[in-house]
Amino acid sequence: MINKVKGVYVILDPFVVRGSSLKVAEEVLAGGASVIQWRDKLRDKGDQIIECQQLRELCDHYEALFIINDHVDLAVATGADGVHLGQHDLPVTVARSLLGPDKIIGKSNALVDEALSAQSQGADYVAVGAIFPTQTKSNTRPAGLETLVDVRKIVSNPIVAIGGITEITAPIVIESGADAVAVITAILNSDDPRKATQRLVEKVNFALSMRG
């Protein structure tokens, strides 16, 4: 399952998406996204559970991964493929004890030491960012392409790059060592999320093929 952490990884924030989250999710999955991460930091978890169950079914249909940001209990309740943790969320070891061995755990990192620590604690993939400036999170720390290159040298697990990545900058991010690019506004703010995803998938897949 961890082999699917590759390509285009779309973070679905219901407060950024235009219109129905479920409809946009289907568009990006039809466009070739490999991973959907649900990130709702404002509503109570009980108000998210039905939407998450629907997204779980949709991702199953498209054979994509469904990841939930932060909330391990919501991931368990909805049968998600795993969780994505920040530096101040539950430790990876605690999340693993709750989720079991077969679920995916990813963790955000801005520093090389953080990424190495995440892997040693049992994270299945490490996220590195912010690669470029971003407006979608006010407390994001800068990492940059240099950090991504350095993390690639010491981390064997899949790397997801995040932060301000666009269709134009995605190829250089892949060339710098990322296995997947996580995007929000590049897709969710598009007038046509499916076509935007298709274009990004093409560029990312080409860059991956050139890297070997």
LOVO-680163 format. One line per 2 residues: number of its first residue (from 1); for each residue z, y, x of C-alpha. Coordinates in Angstrom, 1 decimal. Layout:
// LOVO-680163
NUM) Z Y X; ...
END
This chain:
// LOVO-680163
1) 0.0 0.0 0.0; 0.7 2.4 2.9
3) -2.9 2.1 4.0; -3.8 4.2 0.9
5) -2.1 7.2 2.5; -5.4 8.4 3.7
7) -7.9 11.0 2.7; -7.1 13.6 0.0
9) -3.5 13.8 -1.2; -3.2 16.2 -4.2
11) 0.2 17.7 -5.0; 0.3 18.3 -8.8
13) 2.6 21.1 -9.7; 2.6 21.8 -13.5
15) 3.4 25.4 -12.8; 0.3 25.9 -10.6
17) -2.2 23.7 -12.5; -4.4 25.4 -15.1
19) -4.0 23.6 -18.4; -3.0 20.0 -18.8
21) -1.5 18.3 -15.8; -2.7 14.9 -17.0
23) -6.3 16.2 -17.5; -6.4 17.8 -14.1
25) -5.0 14.6 -12.6; -7.7 12.6 -14.1
27) -10.3 15.0 -12.8; -9.0 14.9 -9.2
29) -8.7 11.1 -9.3; -12.2 10.8 -10.6
31) -13.2 13.1 -7.7; -11.8 10.6 -5.2
33) -8.2 11.6 -4.5; -6.2 8.8 -2.9
35) -2.7 10.1 -3.7; -1.1 12.1 -6.5
37) 2.3 13.6 -5.8; 4.2 15.0 -8.8
39) 6.2 18.1 -7.8; 8.2 19.8 -10.6
41) 11.1 21.7 -9.2; 11.9 23.6 -12.4
43) 12.3 21.3 -15.3; 15.0 18.8 -16.0
45) 14.0 15.2 -15.1; 14.4 14.0 -18.7
47) 11.7 16.5 -19.6; 9.3 15.1 -17.0
49) 9.6 11.4 -17.5; 6.9 10.9 -20.2
51) 4.4 12.9 -18.2; 5.3 10.9 -15.1
53) 4.8 7.6 -16.9; 1.4 8.7 -18.1
55) 0.5 9.8 -14.5; 1.7 6.4 -13.2
57) -0.8 4.6 -15.6; -3.6 7.0 -14.7
59) -3.1 6.4 -11.0; -3.1 2.6 -11.6
61) -6.4 2.9 -13.4; -8.0 4.7 -10.4
63) -6.1 2.5 -7.8; -4.5 5.6 -6.3
65) -0.9 6.1 -5.2; 1.6 7.9 -7.4
67) 4.4 9.7 -5.5; 7.3 11.7 -6.9
69) 8.7 14.7 -5.0; 12.4 14.6 -4.3
71) 13.7 12.6 -7.3; 14.4 9.0 -6.3
73) 15.8 8.2 -9.8; 12.7 9.5 -11.5
75) 10.6 7.4 -9.2; 12.6 4.3 -10.1
77) 12.5 5.1 -13.8; 8.7 5.6 -13.9
79) 7.7 2.8 -11.5; 6.2 5.3 -9.0
81) 4.8 4.0 -5.7; 7.3 6.0 -3.9
83) 8.9 9.4 -3.1; 8.4 12.3 -0.9
85) 11.5 13.8 0.7; 12.2 17.2 2.2
87) 14.6 17.8 5.1; 17.5 18.5 2.6
89) 16.8 15.7 0.2; 18.4 12.3 0.3
91) 18.3 10.7 3.8; 15.4 8.2 4.2
93) 17.9 5.3 4.6; 19.7 6.1 1.3
95) 16.4 6.5 -0.5; 15.3 3.1 0.9
97) 18.5 1.4 -0.4; 17.8 2.7 -3.9
99) 14.0 2.1 -3.9; 13.8 -1.2 -2.1
101) 11.5 -2.3 0.8; 8.2 -2.2 -1.1
103) 8.1 1.4 -2.1; 6.6 4.2 0.0
105) 8.8 7.0 1.5; 7.4 10.1 3.0
107) 9.2 13.0 4.6; 8.4 16.6 5.4
109) 8.7 17.8 8.9; 7.9 21.0 10.8
111) 9.1 19.9 14.3; 8.1 17.0 16.5
113) 11.6 15.8 16.8; 11.9 15.7 13.0
115) 8.8 13.6 12.6; 10.0 11.1 15.2
117) 13.4 10.9 13.5; 11.8 10.4 10.1
119) 9.8 7.5 11.5; 12.8 5.9 13.2
121) 14.8 6.2 10.0; 12.1 4.1 8.2
123) 9.8 6.7 6.6; 6.4 5.1 5.8
125) 4.5 8.3 6.5; 5.4 11.7 8.0
127) 4.2 15.0 6.6; 3.6 17.8 9.0
129) 3.5 21.4 7.9; 3.0 24.1 7.2
131) -0.2 23.9 9.2; -1.5 27.2 7.9
133) 0.3 30.0 5.9; 0.8 29.0 2.2
135) 2.1 30.8 -0.9; 3.1 27.8 -2.9
137) 6.5 27.4 -1.2; 8.6 30.3 -0.2
139) 10.8 28.4 2.3; 8.1 26.6 4.2
141) 8.5 26.6 8.0; 5.4 27.0 10.2
143) 4.3 24.0 12.2; 0.6 24.7 13.1
145) -2.1 22.5 14.6; -0.4 22.2 17.9
147) 2.6 20.5 16.3; 0.3 18.2 14.5
149) -1.4 17.2 17.7; 1.9 16.6 19.4
151) 3.2 14.5 16.4; 0.1 12.4 16.5
153) 0.9 11.5 20.2; 4.3 10.0 19.3
155) 4.1 8.8 15.7; 2.3 5.6 14.8
157) 2.7 5.9 11.0; 0.2 7.8 8.8
159) 0.4 11.5 9.0; -0.1 13.8 6.1
161) -0.9 17.4 7.0; 0.1 20.1 4.5
163) 0.1 23.9 4.1; -2.8 26.2 3.4
165) -5.5 23.6 4.0; -8.9 24.3 2.5
167) -12.3 22.6 2.4; -13.2 24.7 5.4
169) -10.1 23.9 7.5; -9.7 20.2 6.5
171) -12.0 18.8 9.2; -10.1 20.3 12.1
173) -6.9 19.1 10.6; -8.2 15.6 10.6
175) -9.5 16.0 14.1; -6.1 17.1 15.2
177) -4.6 13.8 14.1; -3.9 13.8 10.3
179) -4.8 10.8 8.3; -4.6 12.7 5.0
181) -4.6 16.3 3.9; -2.2 17.4 1.2
183) -3.5 20.3 -1.0; -2.4 22.3 -4.0
185) -4.2 25.5 -4.6; -7.5 24.3 -3.0
187) -7.8 22.0 -5.9; -5.6 23.2 -8.7
189) -6.9 26.8 -8.6; -10.5 25.6 -8.7
191) -12.7 26.1 -11.7; -13.8 22.5 -11.4
193) -11.1 20.3 -9.9; -13.3 17.2 -9.8
195) -16.1 18.8 -7.8; -13.6 20.6 -5.5
197) -12.0 17.2 -4.8; -15.3 15.5 -4.3
199) -16.3 18.1 -1.7; -13.0 17.8 0.1
201) -13.1 14.0 0.1; -16.6 14.1 1.6
203) -15.5 16.4 4.4; -12.2 14.5 5.1
205) -13.9 11.1 5.1; -16.6 12.3 7.4
207) -14.0 13.7 9.8; -12.1 10.5 9.7
209) -15.3 8.5 10.5; -16.0 10.7 13.4
211) -12.6 10.2 14.8; -13.0 6.5 14.7
END
